């Protein structure tokens, strides 16, 4: 990526991280790097292109694991790196669900997942579906975390249970002890990643059992 375009997009990402995506404009970016808005257009032709570029710069921050590592470690390391990037840019990460990322860095990331699944023995026909499932689960988790969905909200679990008669919420009352405890989000993330890896492992085992 040319140096000037990289500077523009990195500046846009910085503004979005600091003040939200709505604060990003050709004018605000140009002002930050002491240029006129018109000087940006040869490098980034529109605000839409700038927003796409922000997604690209976000993905470029995800550290890809060594291809020499075991396939399950690759998937786990990639998930952790993605979460780390999301936590550093919470006001931007939701764009990953609203804007398709078709860039070299995005392709490298997906390629890493594809290869890990192939190395796990997952049948070729199942690899794209499992990649979508894994990516959607991880992106959904980190966006939920960034947007505050896992936070306490405006009412405690006990107060939320009181909104309906107990007869309508038997599962809630059975799980009251678990629901009232403060969640350990990092432990949950690690458990979710382990479950996703186990899904891939089982898909690989099914292939071995049908070919043996």
Number of C-alpha atoms within 10 A of each C-alpha: 6 7 8 13 17 15 14 22 24 19 19 26 27 19 20 21 18 14 13 15 19 8 15 21 19 21 14 17 25 18 12 14 11 9 13 15 14 11 11 19 15 10 16 20 12 14 13 12 13 25 22 21 22 27 24 22 19 24 23 17 14 20 16 19 18 13 11 8 12 13 23 20 15 20 25 17 18 21 22 19 17 20 23 15 18 23 16 13 19 20 19 26 26 20 17 19 12 9 12 12 18 11 16 11 18 19 13 14 18 15 13 21 24 19 17 23 27 17 14 19 20 24 17 11 8 14 20 15 11 19 19 13 13 22 16 13 15 21 20 16 19 24 23 16 17 21 15 12 12 14 13 11 9 8 9 12 17 13 10 11 17 11 9 10 9 12 8 10 13 12 10 16 15 10 10 14 10 12 14 11 9 10 13 9 13 11 10 12 17 14 12 16 21 15 13 21 20 13 15 24 17 15 19 19 16 14 13 13 8 7 7 5
